[in-house]
Amino acid sequence: MPVPFLGRLHPAEYVALIGSFLLVGLEAIIRVLTLALPPPLIQIFYRISRRLFNRFTSPAQKRAEERRKSVSVSVRDASDFTDLCALWGYTAEEHVVQTKDGYLLGLHRLAWRKGEEDVRVNRGPRSVKKRVIYLHHGLLMNSEVWVCLTDEQRTLPFVLVERGFDVWLGNNRGNKYSKKSIKCPSTSLEFWNFSIDEFAFHDIPDSISYILETTGQPSLSYIGFSQGTAQAFASLAVHPKLNDQVNVFIALAPAMSPAGLHNGIVDALVKASPQVLYLLFGRRSILSSATMWQSILYPPIFSKMIDLGLGFLFNWKTKNISTSQKLAAYPHLYSFTSTKSVVHWFQIIRNKSFQMYDDDVQPPLLLSSSSKYTKIAKYPTRNIKTPVVLVYGGSDSLVDIKVMLRELPSQTMAIEIPHYEHLDFLWARDVDTQVFQHVFDALESFTGAEHTKEEYERYRNARHSSLNASSYFRRRTQRGSDAALDSDVSTAVDPGSVGEDGAVEPMVEHHEHAPTEPDANNEQETPAHKLMNHVRESYIPSPSHRAGLAKPRATIAAAVVDEDDFGYASPLSPESTRSTGDTATGADRSLDRENSNSSPRPPRRRGTGGSHMSVDSMKGGKGISLGAST
């Protein structure tokens, strides 16, 4: 029997592990040298990387980038969550909640549609009552990832606000907005001694309690992305009362027990003991040098490095996210978290079990397994009573849907978007047509904490129509012109490109299938078929829709210094900054150019108390028009 630890890896994996130590050591040396360099020298490195990029970039790529830079640069340069929202004309509130173990977490709130900032929302008996939605980010992220898009119509929080919801966004301890504790400083080892367990036992339930107490609402709807879904799975499993406070849980790119990682080197790290990871990254914040690389690299090069890293680790191609969206969003992608939380994920992957953190170190030189003497507690996710809706990508290497469904209640509903990878659920060019309608279906169907059979049946009926509609838009986009490949919005083509029989390819779902085409001898058509026929027949939008195109409100003056041909500013420049003023004109021109090749969007529909399918709103990527009455 192999000796513990030494026998866990193959010789080739030990070589890869030693190589990773060398790379991390080299990166640490570069970081120290960079911190010691004077700002003018850092600026020289930045300009060198810019020249290298320009030398290997074709003129066509430069021209395309120039057309997209106005909105992209404004989003990229926004300093925080409130600035990102202000770019589009939304007012955000900042809140702080103290967890039971003393951490101070930042919460963000979007409660007002444009123009109703003076309205009292969920503040006493005479205020406007709105349903509450809570969104939570993924690993190594913060709340900014939800609002750093280059198109207002693809930004889920903004769409939810316009539909009449009171939207809250949470942050994990240790990240940009939650880097403080009343018990210890963030420079101490004690501060960073947390894992997914602390997220589940404190951060999620304490944040939800604060939100419900502040708004006076009995329950809220939870939308999570990636690790934000894992934290909800764990919290709902160990807090029975929390199931009465969450009326529906919508899991985008859900994470529970990933099958593994694509790269052999990282896979070797996963199989190694936690002590090896602590030697690599320390016991405080992991990958804290990411911000250093961002400051010295030219933005397109930094974006390319992120793409290479995602391909190296997870085999993601990121083809569904446009170049301009990457340039805008990748600078907001990283935020701090503990090494221990990543070690926790490595334990879950290695043991193929959604378990709590294992504090027990592998006993040295034991020749028999210790599993018969100790058992790490698993999160009892089958005990979850809240309705769970999984929306996952068929090309996402981190999702093993079969394993996940086995560990969840039998009434869990799952919908696959075949061509989607992990980050597509945040930033894909067609996220509004592929994802949003499934979110709206769940929000409209599950409105209270009772979780009745009628709610499940209402959701199933709404889901069938949305599955057909999203497939129609996906096929329409795939048959569009090549200009759509690098656009921030999905491009529509002539409806005649759909088969003559009008058949659409249904999305894959768990247990049930979307309705197939009716039999020729059967005169009865399902509502979904009638809807799709109506969409195809009345595809061409009215001229009034063009006038209703939403324009971004870039109301923040971006500080631009030493601009190059792409509008990017060199960091740490000694010259004084100059304001570009209101950039809405440039942003409008950018969107107008994009929409010349795409389907015009109709005006957004306000939230309503009922649910109805609107053909016009479907063509604008809105799905079902719904929301809370105000």
MINU-572447 format. One record per residue (C-alpha): residue in three letters; x, y, z. Coordinates in steps of 0.1 Angstrom, whole numbers, plus 5000, padded with zeros to 4 digits. Layout:
// MINU-572447
ALAXYZ
...
// end
This chain:
// MINU-572447
MET500050005000
PRO501450344991
VAL502850565018
PRO500450855025
PHE501251185008
LEU504251044989
GLY502050794971
ARG499251034963
LEU501051174932
HIS502751024902
PRO506451114895
ALA505351334866
GLU503051524890
TYR505851584914
VAL507851734886
ALA504851964878
LEU504452044915
ILE508152144918
GLY507752354886
SER504852534901
PHE506952624932
LEU509552764909
LEU507052974890
VAL505453104922
GLY508853194935
LEU509753374903
GLU506453564905
ALA507253664941
ILE510653804931
ILE509154004902
ARG506554144926
VAL509054254952
LEU511154414924
THR508154594910
LEU507154734944
ALA510654864948
LEU510755034914
PRO510055404911
PRO506755514894
PRO508555644862
LEU510155304857
ILE506855124860
GLN505355364835
ILE508255264811
PHE507354894815
TYR503654984807
ARG504655164776
ILE506854884764
SER504054634768
ARG501754874749
ARG504254904720
LEU504554524719
PHE500854484717
ASN500554744689
ARG503254584669
PHE501454244668
THR497954394663
SER496454424628
PRO495054754617
ALA491554604615
GLN491754504651
LYS492954854661
ARG489955014642
ALA487454774658
GLU488954844693
GLU488755224686
ARG485055194679
ARG484255014711
LYS486555204735
SER484155474748
VAL481855254769
SER484554994776
VAL487055244790
SER484455414811
VAL483455084827
ARG486954964831
ASP488055294848
ALA485155304873
SER486655294907
ASP483855104926
PHE480354974926
THR478655304930
ASP480655454901
LEU479755164878
CYS476055214886
ALA476255594881
LEU477655534846
TRP474155414836
GLY472255664857
TYR471455444888
THR471855544924
ALA473355284947
GLU473255264985
GLU476155125006
HIS475354935037
VAL477554755063
VAL476454445082
GLN478354295112
THR478453915113
LYS478053735146
ASP481753665146
GLY482754025141
TYR483454075104
LEU482054385087
LEU480554305053
GLY479754555026
LEU476254545010
HIS475054734979
ARG471454824972
LEU469654934940
ALA466155014949
TRP465155294925
ARG464355304888
LYS465755604870
GLY463955914881
GLU462455774913
GLU465355834936
ASP463256044960
VAL460655764964
ARG460655574998
VAL461155204991
ASN460554945017
ARG460855205045
GLY457855195067
PRO454055145062
ARG453655445038
SER456555355015
VAL456455174982
LYS456654804987
LYS458854604964
ARG459954234964
VAL463554194975
ILE466254014955
TYR469753924968
LEU472653854944
HIS475953704955
HIS479153674935
GLY481653394930
LEU485153294942
LEU487753574941
MET485153824932
ASN483054104946
SER479654264938
GLU481154464909
VAL481054164886
TRP477254204883
VAL477354564870
CYS480554594849
LEU478954524816
THR479154744785
ASP475454724777
GLU472754824802
GLN470254574788
ARG472554284797
THR473154394833
LEU470854174854
PRO470654404885
PHE469554704863
VAL466954494845
LEU465554374878
VAL465354724892
GLU463454844862
ARG461054554866
GLY460154684901
PHE462454484925
ASP464554604954
VAL467954464945
TRP470754394970
LEU474154264963
GLY476454094989
ASN480154054995
ASN482253795012
ARG484553865041
GLY488053965030
ASN487154104996
LYS487354474985
TYR484254575004
SER484554355034
LYS488154385045
LYS487554475082
SER486754305115
ILE486154435149
LYS488254165165
CYS491454165144
PRO493254365117
SER493254245081
THR497054215083
SER496753935108
LEU496653555102
GLU493453545123
PHE491553765099
TRP492253535069
ASN491453215088
PHE488153145071
SER486752905045
ILE483352825029
ASP482152725063
GLU482353085076
PHE480553205044
ALA477752955051
PHE477352995088
HIS477753365091
ASP478153575059
ILE475053465040
PRO472553425068
ASP473653745086
SER473453945053
ILE469953815046
SER468753885081
TYR470054245078
ILE468354295044
LEU464954155056
GLU465054365088
THR465954685068
THR463254635042
GLY460554485064
GLN459954205039
PRO459253855051
SER461353685024
LEU463653744995
SER464753574963
TYR468453454961
ILE470453464928
GLY473953324931
PHE476753284907
SER479453004910
GLN480652994946
GLY477753224955
THR475552924947
ALA477752684968
GLN477452924998
ALA473652924994
PHE473552544992
ALA475552525024
SER473652795042
LEU470152655034
ALA471352315044
VAL472452405079
HIS469952685087
PRO466452545085
LYS464852875093
LEU466653035064
ASN464452825040
ASP461453025052
GLN463253355044
VAL464253255008
ASN461353204985
VAL463453084956
PHE467053004949
ILE468353064914
ALA471752914908
LEU473653044878
ALA476752834869
PRO476152634901
ALA479152494920
MET478952214945
SER481451934938
PRO483452004906
ALA484651704887
GLY488251844885
LEU490452094868
HIS491652074832
ASN495352134837
GLY497651854850
ILE499752084872
VAL496752234890
ASP495251884893
ALA498451784911
LEU497952074934
VAL494451964941
LYS495651614951
ALA498351754973
SER497851825010
PRO496752165021
GLN500152235036
VAL501552245000
LEU499152514990
TYR499952715021
LEU503552695012
LEU502752824977
PHE500453104986
GLY500753175023
ARG498053175049
ARG496553515042
SER495153645009
ILE495653424978
LEU496953574945
SER497253924959
SER499754004932
ALA497054014906
THR496454384911
MET500254444906
TRP500154274871
GLN497054474862
SER498854804870
ILE501954734849
LEU500454554819
TYR498754724789
PRO494954634792
PRO494654424761
ILE497654224772
PHE496254184807
SER492954064791
LYS494853814770
MET496653684801
ILE493353624818
ASP492053434788
LEU495153224787
GLY494853154824
LEU491153044821
GLY492052814792
PHE495052674811
LEU493052604843
PHE489552524830
ASN489852484792
TRP487452774787
LYS487552944753
THR485553264764
LYS484253294728
ASN480753404740
ILE482253724756
SER483254004733
THR486654164734
SER485354504746
GLN483454334774
LYS486554154785
LEU488554484785
ALA485854644806
ALA485154354830
TYR488454174836
PRO489854464857
HIS486854414880
LEU487154034881
TYR489653974909
SER489054054946
PHE490753914977
THR489853594995
SER491653365019
THR493953085008
LYS492052865032
SER488852905012
VAL490652784980
VAL492152495000
HIS488552405010
TRP487552384974
PHE490552164967
GLN489451934995
ILE485951914980
ILE487351834945
ARG489851574959
ASN487251394980
LYS484351444955
SER482151554984
PHE480551884993
GLN481951875028
MET482952115055
TYR486652215059
ASP488951935070
ASP491152065098
ASP492751735105
VAL496251705090
GLN497051375073
PRO498651155100
PRO502351095090
LEU503450755078
LEU500250565085
LEU500050265063
SER496250235065
SER493450475057
SER492150695085
SER488750725069
LYS487350445091
TYR488150655122
THR487151005111
LYS484451135088
ILE484251495076
ALA480751635079
LYS478951685045
TYR476551965040
PRO473051805042
THR471851965010
ARG468951725005
ASN467351895035
ILE466852225015
LYS463152325013
THR463552634992
PRO462752584955
VAL466052544936
VAL466452634899
LEU469752544883
VAL470852724851
TYR474152574840
GLY476352574809
GLY476852264788
SER480452374781
ASP481252454818
SER484052214830
LEU483252304867
VAL479652174866
ASP478851804870
ILE475051824869
LYS474451454875
VAL476351454908
MET474751784918
LEU471251664912
ARG471851344933
GLU472751564962
LEU469751804960
PRO466051754967
SER464051564941
GLN462051874931
THR465152064920
MET464852194884
ALA467752224860
ILE468152394827
GLU471152364804
ILE472452634780
PRO474552404758
HIS477152654744
TYR477752844777
GLU480852834799
HIS481252964834
LEU481753334830
ASP479153354802
PHE476353374828
LEU477753714838
TRP479053874806
ALA478053684775
ARG476853894745
ASP473553704745
VAL473053664783
ASP469853864782
THR468153634757
GLN469653304770
VAL469653344808
PHE467353634819
GLN464053474809
HIS464753164831
VAL465553404860
PHE462253584854
ASP460253264852
ALA461453154887
LEU460953494902
GLU457453524890
SER456453164899
PHE457853154934
THR456653464953
GLY456253344989
ALA457853125015
GLU455152855014
HIS456752664984
THR453452524973
LYS452752274945
GLU450852544926
GLU454052754925
TYR456052454911
GLU453352394885
ARG453252764875
TYR457052754870
ARG456952444848
ASN454352604826
ALA456352924822
ARG459552734817
HIS458452554786
SER457752874767
SER461053024777
LEU463052714767
ASN461652734732
ALA462153114730
SER465753104742
SER466552824717
TYR465053034689
PHE467153334698
ARG470253124702
ARG469852964667
ARG469053304652
THR472253454667
GLN474453164656
ARG473253214620
GLY473953594622
SER476753784605
ASP480353764616
ALA480054114629
ALA478253964659
LEU481253774670
ASP482854074687
SER479754274695
ASP478554324730
VAL475054244720
SER473553944703
THR472953994666
ALA469653904650
VAL469253764614
ASP466253724591
PRO463653484606
GLY463753294573
SER466953134585
VAL464852924608
GLY463752594593
GLU460752604571
ASP458952374595
GLY459552624623
ALA461252364645
VAL463452494672
GLU466052304692
PRO464852274728
MET467152344757
VAL468052044778
GLU466352034811
HIS466151784840
HIS463351524840
GLU461251704815
HIS461651804779
ALA460552114761
PRO457552054738
THR458251914704
GLU456552024672
PRO452951924670
ASP451851634649
ALA450651724615
ASN447351544621
ASN446851714654
GLU445152054651
GLN446052144687
GLU449152364692
THR450652424726
PRO451052774738
ALA454752754732
HIS454252674696
LYS451752954691
LEU454253194708
MET457153094685
ASN454953124654
HIS453953464666
VAL457553564671
ARG458553454637
GLU455653614619
SER456053954636
TYR459753964639
ILE460354304621
PRO460154564648
SER458254894645
PRO460055214639
SER459055334673
HIS461355074689
ARG464355244673
ALA463555564691
GLY463155364724
LEU466755234725
ALA468155274759
LYS471355484760
PRO474055454787
ARG474255754810
ALA478055794813
THR477856064840
ILE481256004855
ALA484156204842
ALA486855944835
ALA490356054844
VAL492555984813
VAL496256044812
ASP498655984784
GLU496155824761
ASP497255594733
ASP495555504701
PHE493055284721
GLY492155534747
TYR494055364775
ALA495955574801
SER499355494814
PRO499355444852
LEU501255664876
SER501755934851
PRO503156254866
GLU500956474844
SER497756614858
THR494556434849
ARG492056584825
SER488356514825
THR486656394794
GLY483356524806
ASP480056354798
THR480956054776
ALA477455964767
THR477856094732
GLY480755864724
ALA478955574741
ASP475755644721
ARG477755634689
SER479355304699
LEU476055144706
ASP474455294674
ARG477255134653
GLU476654794670
ASN472954814666
SER473254884629
ASN474154514626
SER471754394653
SER468154374661
PRO466754704676
ARG465754674712
PRO462254794723
PRO461855004754
ARG462054824787
ARG458754724803
ARG458054824838
GLY457454554865
THR453954424869
GLY452054214893
GLY451153964867
SER453053764841
HIS452453784804
MET454553694774
SER455253994751
VAL456553934716
ASP458054274715
SER459854224747
MET461053884736
LYS462654044706
GLY464454284729
GLY465854004750
LYS463454064779
GLY461753724780
ILE458653734802
SER457554074814
LEU457054054851
GLY458054204884
ALA456754334917
SER453854574918
THR454854914931
// end
